[in-house]
Amino acid sequence: MSLHHLLFPILILAFSTASSLAATAEDQTLNTHQAEFFNPKLPPRILSSSKKFEGSSDIVDLRYHMGPVLSSSPINIYLIWYGRWSVSQKLLIKDFINSISPSATPSFPPSPSVSDWWKTVSLYTDQTGANVSRTVVIAKEHSDTGYSHGSHLTRLSVQQVIATAVEAAPFPVDHRNGIYLILTSHDVTVEDFCRAVCGFHYFTFPSMVGHTLPYAWIGNSGKQCPEVCAYPFAVPGYMGGGGPGSLAPPNGDVGLDGMISVIAHELAELSTNPLVNAWYAGEDPTAPTEIGDLCEGLYGTGGGGGYIGQVMRDQKGKTYNMNGNKGRKFMVQWIWSPVLKACAGPNALD
Ligand SMILES: *[C@@H]1O[C@H](CO)[C@@H](O)[C@H](O)[C@H]1NC(C)=O
């Protein structure tokens, strides 16, 4: 018998085994999630290269610095829409924020869910042992459609926008569990946006706003730098939102879907480090590495080294890693877990 004859049946066997396994897996995903798992390899993010830890606990010295965390329930978000926002854009972002709190309906939204993702954030405690709150609500909204401080904002004028909203809305002065969240539309430029940051959080100065209030800013990068701030829906090296290898955003909007992961990142960090004296790694409090920074670019199991981790793709090719309210799907980066001493997310496969 020739070698060919020996190999032939083995090859047939190998192929048929592989294809029947594939068919079984396909059936299962179609029946349960209507989705398949995949772990794409993408060019690395531009901004995170200097802070890339990729979940290695050997070099992570995340420590508690004795300051408060947002432990009172609920965490109240005071939302400022700066610039031009459509009703559907606002709805998408509000649906995400409203998906953070545990749902009253068991097993809906189905696992992996946004509220499961926030569980990692609520593992952080202050020195009294109080955990970060599990519930997050949108307490009040203000639309600054007149661009009260122009179409270019600096780090300081962002605080003036908050001062204006606190007076005009009026927003209460909520020191205890308030987050003042400024979102700027695609046509607004912000100091350091796209070059050094996609969003940031800090606290207001009494001299600017009259109070010390934790706040966060995130911009819609869709028209300005999607390859920087809407990763992985746009990837470096290709302008205009997309490029070979980029993934289809779950809600069909590169800028907004990218923004949601940055909002998630900033809310997680702000809640565990609202006055920048609680949870962070590194020796320098002026450039703290926080619980979101440690896991930037990681969305699932097996991430690192250019891979974003195992995420889901639905029948329309849209990429996501967690479910939210109203049947929404979102793609949100993982968060450092103080218990696992590793990056963690609700779609972990182990
Ligand atoms: C509070 O945090 C501790 C320490 O991480 C954790 O063991 C516990 O499960 C947390 N409780 C809640 C309700 O999240």
The ligand as an SDF file (V2000), in Angstrom:
LIG
                    3D

 14 14  0  0  0  0  0  0  0  0999 V2000
  -17.4030   44.0800   48.5710 C   0  0  0  0  0  0  0  0  0  0  0  0
  -16.0190   43.9530   48.3370 O   0  0  0  0  0  0  0  0  0  0  0  0
  -15.4240   42.7850   48.8890 C   0  0  0  0  0  0  0  0  0  0  0  0
  -13.9270   42.9020   48.7000 C   0  0  0  0  0  0  0  0  0  0  0  0
  -13.5880   42.9970   47.3540 O   0  0  0  0  0  0  0  0  0  0  0  0
  -16.0260   41.5520   48.2290 C   0  0  0  0  0  0  0  0  0  0  0  0
  -15.4890   40.3890   48.7890 O   0  0  0  0  0  0  0  0  0  0  0  0
  -17.5370   41.5950   48.3810 C   0  0  0  0  0  0  0  0  0  0  0  0
  -18.1010   40.5390   47.6380 O   0  0  0  0  0  0  0  0  0  0  0  0
  -18.0980   42.9100   47.8890 C   0  0  0  0  0  0  0  0  0  0  0  0
  -19.5230   42.9850   48.1310 N   0  0  0  0  0  0  0  0  0  0  0  0
  -20.3860   43.3350   47.1860 C   0  0  0  0  0  0  0  0  0  0  0  0
  -21.8120   43.4120   47.6310 C   0  0  0  0  0  0  0  0  0  0  0  0
  -20.0310   43.5850   46.0480 O   0  0  0  0  0  0  0  0  0  0  0  0
  1  2  1  0
  1 10  1  0
  2  3  1  0
  3  4  1  0
  3  6  1  0
  4  5  1  0
  6  7  1  0
  6  8  1  0
  8  9  1  0
  8 10  1  0
 10 11  1  0
 11 12  1  0
 12 13  1  0
 12 14  2  0
M  END
$$$$
